[in-house]
């Protein structure tokens, strides 16, 4: 389908990096690489499930909300899709997205919305970044037209909309130094030494993925994921890395020859230093390994946890359940404010981390249980005290219906629902609202220059 559409005004944000353009006649088209209040001409190339998708042919006028992206890879890289939009505009539309979902999907009309908490840092805010190797890197038009000799090997982020191509990243603005230096030196070493970059389509090669973690304690973890074991080449690369970057405190690796690059079912081997690093959040210290889930924006995590404390208004005689507890960071953060806190998490390694972190911080009133939340809560052997408050911080897909039913049955006085997906959060709150009233909403921007957002809602039993 190719149809020229004239004079589209960009009026709103959609999902997956798209924005909404609208003609004077009311035709709605989803577009990329535009900014609210741009006016453009475009052609429609696809219609899917009643939605038109278009591509800009030319700009009639540019929005005052547009800014110059600082990153040279913007538009190719699938990462910071909103880097061309002023930060104030990003925050405005993130607030609107949350409110729209709550009002339209949860059918909640009355609730106090606190102003969004923006991130003080919009660059170098992440403490964890992953980069992929590929022997089929993406070339820009400028590179194709140059007379420079190009290598097909690349190390970076996936090209937006193309799972099998990687944009070779020279400088990334997501993670502080020495992240860029480490990545660039690994790539240079690999090319100079003819090491095979991963072939995503055929699933062959040697170098697959790297993960870099940094911490507030200035510790650095580097994990290299190899597709197959080649002992001599692997050792030579790891030796090069610790010699070049003696600041690396944890150098670990994994041999992963399965169909995806998830490491949660893989054995992690330590080559240099410890198999973990330490990070801090205010008064707490956390031990983090390669598989640990830990919030990626430390400054905004403190804002998030302070919001939980504010909404919870906890007392020393309260019992609190922390569902989907991860490594127990929320549970441990509020432990000194309550009688007892109980965390439940499905990932075995995360529960092991939680118990270790409990000991490190000398916390006696926290208990952690491993298993699917819906299974643990229904077990007859789970005979913990009834909670006064339940904290929920589920994955993007939200809460299982059985968990919602069990929470209603348990009937805590308060529910604090934290979500990185306001759409599924609104869906779940719709199921809870028969027994609970939404009191407060606090949106926190953990992910500047992206569409993603963290949202916290306090619900009170009616």
Buried (B, 14 or more C-beta within 10 A) or exposed (E): EEEEBEBBBBEBBBEEBBBBBBBEEEBBBBBBBBBBBBBBBBBBEEEEEEEBBBBBEEBEEEBEBBBEBEBEBBBBBBBBBBBBBBBEBBBBBBBEBBBBBBEEBBEBEEBEBBEBBBBEEBBBBBBBBBBBBBBBBBBBEEEEEEEEEEEEBBBBBBBBEBEEBBBBBEEBBBBBEBBBEBBBBBBEBBBEEEBBBBBBEEEEBBBBBBBBBBBEEEBBBBBBBBBEEBEEBBEBBBEBBBEBBEEBBBBBBBBBEEEEBEBEEBEBEBBBBBBBBBBEBEEBEBBBBBBBBBBBBBEBBBBBBBBBBBBBEBEEEBBBBBBBBBBBBBBBBBBBBBBBBBBBBBBEBBBBBBBBBBEBBEBEBBBBBBBBBBBBBBEEEEEBEEBBBBBBBBEEEBBBEBBBBBBBEEEBEBBBBBBBBBBBBBBBBBBBBEBBBBBBBBBBBBBBBBBBBBBBBBBEEE
